[in-house]
Amino acid sequence: MSAFNQSFNDPLSCFAICNEKSLPQNAPVRQQLLNLPQADGMSNADLIHKNKEVDDLLCQALNGLTFEERQEQQEILHGVEATIAEEAGFIEALLQELDGHLRNIKSRSVYEMAESMDPGYVSARAFRVMFLRRNRYGSKAAADQMLKFFEVKLELFGKSKLVKDIAIDDLDEDDIACLKTGWIQLPGKDRSGRQISLNLPGLRGDNMTLQNELRVRYYTLMSMLESEETQIRGMIPMVYTVGDIKDRFGGRGYLENTRVAKAIPTRVAAVHICTDDINENLCYQCIIKILPLKVRANFRLHYGSHTECRYQLASYGIPQGFLPIDLSTNQVSLQRHLKWIGDRIIVDKSDRPLSSVIASPNALITPTENDVLLLIGGNRSKNLGNQRFRAVVKGMSQAYETGSKESRKDLVDCVIHSVYESGGRFLKQRDGIDGWNKDWKELSKAQIRTTVSQALRNTYRRK
């Protein structure tokens, strides 16, 4: 039996991060999970059959839902679900309900302690709205989670930091060393703009304590919530144990990490698990079998090599280049992650409110369908944003060629505005770490004007 299965005494906890109702707790189910079938001695045909079972299970999960529920789950999974309009009266009414629930349950709680220390901190509108968003605007569930949040925060950082936003300076040297391993990082967003939380258990260091891990997880997840978009649309957790990036500690700390993750108001939209270990794969399949239907439908299990997993993830809107892994060496690049840490130091010291934090210009940019993409080698992109751009340019090219200097300037402005109006950007592709990882950078204003002017001239001359 693999170390994963030997040490994972409560595998149900692995999926508690999905933030749904409690899973079955009966002893026979647990015992069944602890006596999982192993791949040793299985034929290739048996392995293929076992791998196909999870796909069938996920299809069954969707078939067991109503049409409206299936539609909702598919939209969430692919990032196209409609968001709830946060009208002022709607939010204010929920905040009043939340305050009433807190008054009823806060007696002798850590929340009450925090309230006595700084009433303004615990009652801040932006702070409370985070919990409402996480719980899909359920005021009672939000109140319950707020109590758990302060319990976990007290355990991790102590009373002196209970009513302050945790900054990178609040982490000690061992915490920083743990953070720099990159075992948990934020590599970018999926194509619908949802933040990906990448977990690489194989990067956990021998000198890391569980407390270091938990404090780093808390800090990383809370940094995500500085984006209102992430609060509303949710995040995409991913566990990746392929190649040399396997968990060497047999699932150590899963229960504790899950407890911290559940206390933080991060809404989980979909979960992706990637592995090339058949025993882990079979274990995950068995766990998925007993998940509630609505929870099961939000999970995707990917089995195979780095390349195979990347192709599978791409079908769910996760860019192939988002994984910071060099395929030629099978090593994880920490360049982008360390740059993120440097940016966090600047942001934390600037003392800006959460809503005003500006993303690093060197952070990973994920193209969307509305962007105009300039590919390496001058290749022609079939992206929807490029098609719209070419249509606008074609319609204005003759006027540009025959117009005055001032009118040409206005036409260039008009083309640029048409891209921005549709929610697009001008992005240029640049070589990344390897053949897969190709970064994108946003063009400067001067570069955009040059690009648009050239497109107008070239289009006219091709007529």
ZAMARGU-4260 file (C-alpha; in steps of 0.2 Angstrom, whole numbers, plus 5000, padded with zeros to 4 digits):
<rodrens>
0) 5000/5000/5000 | 5007/5017/4996 | 5012/5030/5009 | 4997/5040/5004 | 4985/5027/5009
5) 4994/5021/5024 | 4994/5038/5032 | 4978/5045/5026 | 4967/5039/5041 | 4953/5050/5037
10) 4952/5052/5018 | 4935/5061/5018 | 4944/5076/5025 | 4953/5079/5009 | 4936/5084/5001
15) 4929/5094/5016 | 4937/5109/5007 | 4922/5109/4995 | 4912/5118/5008 | 4896/5107/5007
20) 4886/5097/5019 | 4895/5084/5030 | 4899/5068/5021 | 4893/5051/5027 | 4901/5046/5044
25) 4896/5028/5046 | 4910/5016/5050 | 4907/5003/5035 | 4910/5017/5023 | 4926/5023/5031
30) 4932/5005/5033 | 4929/5002/5014 | 4940/5017/5011 | 4954/5011/5022 | 4954/4995/5012
35) 4956/5002/4995 | 4961/4991/4980 | 4979/4992/4975 | 4986/4993/4957 | 5000/4980/4961
40) 4996/4965/4949 | 4982/4974/4940 | 4982/4972/4921 | 4982/4987/4909 | 4964/4983/4905
45) 4959/4983/4923 | 4968/5000/4926 | 4960/5008/4910 | 4943/5001/4917 | 4946/5009/4934
50) 4951/5025/4927 | 4935/5026/4916 | 4924/5023/4932 | 4927/5040/4939 | 4921/5048/4922
55) 4905/5037/4923 | 4903/5042/4941 | 4904/5061/4937 | 4891/5058/4923 | 4880/5049/4935
60) 4881/5063/4947 | 4875/5076/4934 | 4861/5064/4928 | 4855/5063/4946 | 4852/5081/4947
65) 4837/5091/4940 | 4840/5100/4923 | 4841/5117/4932 | 4854/5109/4944 | 4864/5101/4930
70) 4864/5118/4921 | 4870/5127/4936 | 4884/5114/4940 | 4890/5115/4922 | 4890/5134/4922
75) 4900/5134/4938 | 4912/5121/4932 | 4916/5131/4917 | 4916/5148/4924 | 4901/5155/4915
80) 4888/5155/4929 | 4878/5171/4932 | 4882/5181/4948 | 4870/5187/4960 | 4866/5206/4959
85) 4872/5215/4975 | 4859/5229/4976 | 4862/5240/4991 | 4845/5236/4999 | 4849/5217/4997
90) 4866/5218/5005 | 4860/5229/5019 | 4846/5218/5024 | 4858/5203/5024 | 4870/5212/5035
95) 4856/5216/5048 | 4851/5197/5048 | 4870/5193/5050 | 4871/5204/5065 | 4856/5196/5073
100) 4863/5179/5071 | 4880/5184/5078 | 4871/5191/5093 | 4863/5175/5096 | 4878/5164/5095
105) 4893/5174/5100 | 4892/5172/5119 | 4909/5166/5126 | 4916/5164/5109 | 4933/5170/5101
110) 4922/5181/5090 | 4915/5190/5106 | 4933/5192/5112 | 4938/5200/5096 | 4923/5211/5096
115) 4928/5218/5114 | 4945/5221/5108 | 4940/5231/5092 | 4922/5232/5088 | 4925/5242/5071
120) 4936/5227/5065 | 4923/5214/5067 | 4909/5224/5061 | 4917/5232/5046 | 4905/5231/5031
125) 4918/5224/5019 | 4924/5211/5031 | 4907/5204/5034 | 4902/5205/5016 | 4916/5193/5012
130) 4907/5179/5023 | 4890/5183/5015 | 4898/5180/4997 | 4907/5165/5002 | 4890/5157/5009
135) 4880/5162/4994 | 4872/5176/5004 | 4866/5165/5018 | 4867/5175/5034 | 4866/5161/5046
140) 4880/5151/5038 | 4890/5167/5037 | 4888/5170/5055 | 4893/5152/5059 | 4909/5154/5048
145) 4914/5170/5056 | 4915/5161/5073 | 4926/5148/5066 | 4937/5160/5057 | 4941/5169/5073
150) 4944/5153/5082 | 4957/5147/5069 | 4965/5165/5068 | 4968/5164/5087 | 4976/5147/5086
155) 4987/5152/5072 | 4993/5170/5077 | 4988/5173/5095 | 4977/5186/5103 | 4989/5201/5099
160) 4985/5198/5080 | 4967/5194/5082 | 4960/5210/5076 | 4972/5215/5062 | 4975/5210/5044
165) 4989/5198/5044 | 5004/5205/5034 | 5019/5196/5028 | 5029/5204/5043 | 5017/5194/5054
170) 5025/5178/5048 | 5041/5172/5057 | 5057/5166/5048 | 5051/5148/5047 | 5035/5153/5040
175) 5043/5163/5026 | 5055/5149/5022 | 5039/5138/5021 | 5031/5151/5010 | 5046/5152/4998
180) 5045/5133/4995 | 5030/5136/4984 | 5020/5121/4990 | 5005/5133/4989 | 5004/5147/4976
185) 4993/5157/4966 | 4999/5155/4948 | 4986/5164/4939 | 4967/5163/4934 | 4957/5152/4922
190) 4950/5158/4906 | 4935/5165/4915 | 4945/5175/4927 | 4944/5164/4943 | 4959/5163/4954
195) 4968/5146/4954 | 4975/5140/4970 | 4989/5127/4966 | 4994/5115/4979 | 5010/5105/4977
200) 5012/5094/4992 | 5029/5087/4985 | 5037/5104/4988 | 5034/5103/5007 | 5051/5104/5015
205) 5058/5092/5029 | 5060/5107/5041 | 5042/5113/5039 | 5031/5111/5054 | 5012/5109/5053
210) 5010/5126/5061 | 5021/5134/5047 | 5010/5126/5034 | 4994/5132/5042 | 5000/5150/5044
215) 5006/5151/5026 | 4989/5143/5019 | 4980/5156/5029 | 4990/5171/5023 | 4990/5165/5005
220) 4971/5162/5004 | 4967/5178/5013 | 4978/5187/5000 | 4966/5181/4987 | 4951/5189/4995
225) 4959/5206/4992 | 4950/5204/4975 | 4931/5207/4976 | 4930/5197/4960 | 4938/5182/4968
230) 4926/5184/4983 | 4911/5184/4971 | 4916/5172/4958 | 4926/5160/4969 | 4942/5151/4967
235) 4949/5134/4959 | 4959/5124/4971 | 4970/5111/4962 | 4980/5097/4970 | 4995/5092/4959
240) 5005/5077/4962 | 5013/5072/4945 | 5031/5066/4942 | 5043/5071/4956 | 5030/5082/4964
245) 5022/5069/4975 | 5018/5070/4993 | 5032/5063/5003 | 5023/5065/5019 | 5009/5053/5016
250) 4995/5066/5018 | 5002/5074/5034 | 4991/5088/5040 | 4976/5086/5028 | 4963/5087/5042
255) 4971/5103/5049 | 4974/5111/5032 | 4956/5108/5028 | 4950/5116/5044 | 4959/5132/5040
260) 4953/5132/5023 | 4935/5130/5028 | 4937/5144/5041 | 4942/5156/5028 | 4928/5164/5017
265) 4935/5158/5000 | 4921/5151/4989 | 4926/5135/4980 | 4919/5135/4962 | 4927/5118/4956
270) 4941/5106/4961 | 4954/5098/4950 | 4965/5084/4956 | 4980/5078/4945 | 4990/5063/4949
275) 5000/5050/4939 | 5000/5037/4954 | 4987/5024/4951 | 4985/5020/4970 | 4981/5038/4973
280) 4970/5039/4958 | 4960/5023/4965 | 4959/5031/4982 | 4952/5047/4975 | 4939/5037/4965
285) 4933/5028/4980 | 4931/5045/4989 | 4922/5053/4975 | 4909/5038/4975 | 4902/5043/4992
290) 4902/5062/4989 | 4884/5070/4988 | 4879/5072/4970 | 4880/5091/4969 | 4898/5090/4977
295) 4903/5076/4966 | 4898/5086/4950 | 4911/5100/4955 | 4926/5088/4955 | 4937/5083/4941
300) 4951/5070/4943 | 4964/5070/4930 | 4976/5055/4928 | 4992/5055/4918 | 5008/5063/4914
305) 5012/5082/4915 | 5007/5084/4896 | 4991/5073/4898 | 4985/5083/4913 | 4988/5099/4905
310) 4978/5094/4890 | 4964/5088/4901 | 4964/5104/4912 | 4964/5115/4896 | 4946/5108/4892
315) 4940/5116/4908 | 4947/5133/4903 | 4964/5131/4913 | 4978/5138/4902 | 4991/5125/4897
320) 5005/5137/4902 | 4999/5141/4920 | 5009/5126/4928 | 5026/5133/4933 | 5034/5116/4928
325) 5049/5114/4916 | 5044/5098/4906 | 5062/5096/4900 | 5069/5094/4918 | 5053/5090/4928
330) 5057/5104/4940 | 5046/5118/4947 | 5051/5135/4943 | 5048/5147/4958 | 5052/5163/4948
335) 5035/5169/4947 | 5030/5164/4965 | 5045/5173/4972 | 5041/5188/4962 | 5023/5187/4970
340) 5031/5186/4987 | 5041/5202/4983 | 5025/5211/4977 | 5016/5206/4993 | 5030/5214/5004
345) 5027/5230/4995 | 5008/5229/4996 | 5008/5225/5014 | 5020/5239/5019 | 5009/5251/5008
350) 4995/5250/5021 | 4982/5251/5007 | 4964/5245/5009 | 4961/5228/5001 | 4950/5235/4987
355) 4964/5247/4981 | 4977/5233/4979 | 4984/5233/4961 | 4990/5217/4954 | 5009/5216/4950
360) 5012/5220/4931 | 5023/5204/4931 | 5009/5193/4937 | 5003/5179/4926 | 4991/5186/4913
365) 4978/5174/4907 | 4970/5179/4890 | 4951/5179/4888 | 4941/5177/4872 | 4939/5196/4871
370) 4958/5200/4871 | 4968/5204/4855 | 4982/5192/4855 | 4999/5195/4846 | 5007/5178/4844
375) 5025/5174/4842 | 5031/5174/4824 | 5017/5184/4818 | 5005/5170/4818 | 4986/5174/4815
380) 4976/5171/4831 | 4958/5164/4829 | 4953/5172/4846 | 4936/5180/4846 | 4944/5197/4851
385) 4956/5196/4836 | 4941/5192/4824 | 4932/5207/4831 | 4948/5218/4830 | 4951/5213/4811
390) 4932/5217/4807 | 4934/5234/4814 | 4950/5237/4806 | 4944/5232/4789 | 4929/5244/4790
395) 4941/5259/4794 | 4956/5255/4784 | 4951/5265/4768 | 4946/5280/4779 | 4963/5279/4788
400) 4973/5278/4772 | 4964/5293/4764 | 4962/5303/4780 | 4972/5318/4787 | 4984/5316/4802
405) 4971/5321/4814 | 4958/5310/4807 | 4970/5295/4807 | 4973/5298/4826 | 4954/5298/4829
410) 4952/5282/4820 | 4966/5273/4830 | 4958/5279/4846 | 4941/5272/4839 | 4948/5255/4836
415) 4957/5254/4853 | 4941/5260/4861 | 4931/5246/4853 | 4943/5233/4860 | 4942/5240/4878
420) 4923/5242/4876 | 4921/5224/4874 | 4932/5220/4889 | 4947/5216/4879 | 4966/5220/4881
425) 4981/5220/4869 | 4992/5205/4874 | 5008/5200/4867 | 5015/5182/4868 | 5033/5179/4874
430) 5043/5164/4877 | 5042/5156/4894 | 5051/5143/4903 | 5048/5129/4891 | 5038/5125/4875
435) 5022/5125/4885 | 5024/5140/4897 | 5022/5155/4886 | 5019/5171/4896 | 5008/5186/4890
440) 5011/5204/4893 | 5000/5219/4891 | 5006/5231/4878 | 5010/5249/4883 | 4999/5263/4876
445) 5012/5268/4863 | 5014/5250/4858 | 4995/5248/4856 | 4994/5264/4845 | 5009/5257/4834
450) 5000/5240/4832 | 4983/5247/4827 | 4991/5259/4815 | 5001/5245/4807 | 4985/5234/4806
455) 4975/5248/4797 | 4989/5251/4784 | 4992/5233/4781 | 4973/5229/4779 | 4971/5243/4766
460) 4986/5237/4756 | 4980/5219/4755 | 4963/5225/4748
</rodrens>
